[in-house]
């Protein structure tokens, strides 16, 4: 079923006879895919005020449409959302609702925060078929559930998004990327030194075949100065520092370009940044590091439990493509809270059953 308005979405949920599989652009087929497909095609930017750095759009609006609209005004989504379609071998077009549902956050997270940190308002339909609104320009925040933050990263298990509102930031007029040919074993030191320096780094990761990457953004003269000074700081670990311009490197990092089209099961680890290179090495080194080492994308042989290979580690793992359940079992107290939330927002168990446990 395809819905193109919130009223159609309400009717679809109220009339549902069984489980529903919530679909946006179809680019993130992660976890259990159970139930009749419910495609959310509520599209279009309903409000954009560049002066207020605020945008509201339907959940089914293509991400490309939003990025083009804000770029025309010299602005951007702060959290640099990535497209996972090629990585997950999924056709389709990424939508802004899918970005919010998965809390998709790119390399700039180390500076600007995650998707949920820029999300200021949501509208969604819960499991009873009731339209709910919270935050942003639609109503004042009140005591109770912070539904805006709750919906980000819930993977459509608590409600079906119909509209989202964001706070934007001005786009940086200039950027510089420092590329250092260092092995995976040395990446943690280099990235930690970069992020610990006072030069306002907006991206830090590691790509196989290239090495460590560090990005600085801002006004042109400031970028030139800070990049030069940071190169001096990092010379202790990486005597040869190359400088590149442009965003291509960071798209490759955010979207795991070296892993695209490669055989194997795909896993994603969130760990302490200092642990990232060690986790990647235990996973045979077929990996990409983002967030200063705190995010590890890795390929392992089909049917392999990457969590056993990576152990010990502090954090959590997600099987994005493979034979295992997508999300790790939650600790008992957290699982009880999650279960209570699902019972409150989706009492009939309609939405994406089994996706998150």
C-alpha positions, -999 to +999 in steps of 0.1 A: +000+000+000+012+035-008+001+066+011+006+101-001-010+121+028-012+119+066-050+112+063-043+083+041-017+070+065-042+073+094-067+053+074-042+026+064-031+020+100-067+020+114-077-005+087-046-028+090-055-064+096-020-076+104+017-065+106+029-036+084+064-033+070+072+005+068+090+015+036+104+049+026+128+048-003+137+012+002+174+019+006+178+005+042+164-030+043+178-039+077+165-065+101+133-085+099+112-076+068+078-088+080+043-077+071+025-060+042+045-031+028+033+003+037+051+028+015+052+064+029+052+088-001+042+119+018+065+142-001+073+179-004+088+207+016+060+224+034+080+252+050+115+265+045+126+297+062+163+303+054+164+332+077+153+311+106+174+281+095+143+259+097+128+233+073+097+211+075+091+183+049+070+153+044+087+121+055+087+107+020+105+136+005+137+125-013+169+134+006+183+148-027+154+172-030+160+186+005+198+189+000+193+207-032+168+232-017+190+241+013+222+242-008+206+268-031+204+290+000+239+283+012+228+260+039+230+223+048+217+195+071+243+196+099+246+159+103+257+150+068+233+121+061+247+093+040+230+070+014+234+034+022+218+019-009+250+009-027+264-005+006+233-026+013+227-035-024+193-018-023+178+001-052+157+031-045+160+067-034+168+077+002+140+097+019+142+121+048+119+099+069+142+069+064+171+091+075+153+100+107+140+065+114+176+051+112+192+082+128+216+083+099+246+105+107+277+111+086+313+122+093+302+156+106+287+140+137+319+145+155+313+182+153+276+188+148+260+158+164+237+131+151+205+134+131+184+135+163+203+165+175+192+186+145+156+172+145+133+197+162+098+184+153+079+153+141+045+142+131+037+105+131+009+080+133+009+056+162-004+020+162-039+031+171-041+053+140-038+085+159-018+114+144+007+127+169+028+159+167+057+170+189+083+198+189+093+222+162+069+248+149+038+227+154+036+228+192+056+238+222+077+212+239+060+200+271+068+178+300+066+141+291+082+119+264+106+137+241+090+121+211+113+139+187+144+122+200+124+090+206+114+086+170+150+091+157+166+057+155+134+038+163+134+022+128+097+026+124+088+004+154+070+031+174+051+050+147+051+059+111+066+093+104+046+117+082+065+150+087+099+161+101+113+194+110+150+203+111+173+231+123+198+238+096+233+254+095+251+276+070+272+257+046+310+262+050+325+283+022+357+263+022+371+230+034+404+211+034+411+174+039+444+162+054+452+127+041+479+107+060+492+073+048+492+056+081+484+019+088+452+008+106+473+001+137+483+038+139+449+053+130+437+057+166+467+079+176+464+101+146+426+106+147+427+112+185+454+138+181+434+156+154+402+156+174+420+167+205+436+197+189+420+231+190+413+234+152+376+224+151+378+192+131+346+183+113+355+148+101+380+121+111+382+086+097+403+060+079+399+045+045+418+014+032+443+024+005+444+060+016+449+061+054+437+086+080+415+115+069+409+147+087+386+176+076+385+212+085+358+236+073+350+273+076+361+306+060+389+302+034+417+320+053+408+302+086+407+268+069+441+274+053+456+285+087+441+257+107+449+230+082+485+241+082+488+242+119+471+208+123+495+192+097+523+204+119+507+188+150+501+155+132+536+154+117+547+135+149+526+105+137+524+111+100+554+130+086+538+130+051+505+149+051+487+154+018+461+180+013+430+176-008+399+197-015+363+187-022+337+165-007+343+132-026+365+117+001+338+122+028+311+107+007+333+077+002+338+075+039+302+080+049+289+055+024+317+029+029+328+031-008+356+006-005+332-021+008+305-015-019+300-045-043+323-067-022+313-102-010+306-109+026+282-100+054+282-063+064+284-052+100+285-019+117+301-014+152+298+016+175+326+015+200+350+038+218+371+056+192+403+043+207+390+007+202+379+012+165+412+002+148+416-029+171+380-040+163+386-035+126+419-055+127+402-084+144+376-084+116+404-091+091+409-054+083+382-052+056+369-021+073+362+016+072+365+039+102+344+070+109+338+093+138+374+093+148+374+055+151+341+052+169+322+038+139+334+007+121+319-006+089+332-041+082+328-071+059+332-106+072+328-140+055+292-150+050+276-166+081+302-152+104+292-137+137+314-106+137+307-099+173+327-130+183+356-120+160+356-084+174+354-094+211+362-080+235+348-046+228+326-020+246+297-009+224+272-025+201+271-041+167+245-042+140+243-068+113+232-048+083+235-076+058+238-112+068+223-142+086+221-128+121+195-106+138+202-070+130+204-056+165+221-070+195+199-082+224+193-054+249+202-056+286+171-067+306+163-033+321+166-016+287+146-043+270+118-038+295+118-001+287+118-007+250+090-033+253+069-008+274+074+019+248+063-004+219+032-014+239+024+022+245+028+035+210+020+003+190-003-018+212-013-041+183+023-048+173+017-036+138+049-018+129+080-037+117+076-066+141+108-083+150+130-056+136+145-045+169+137-074+191 
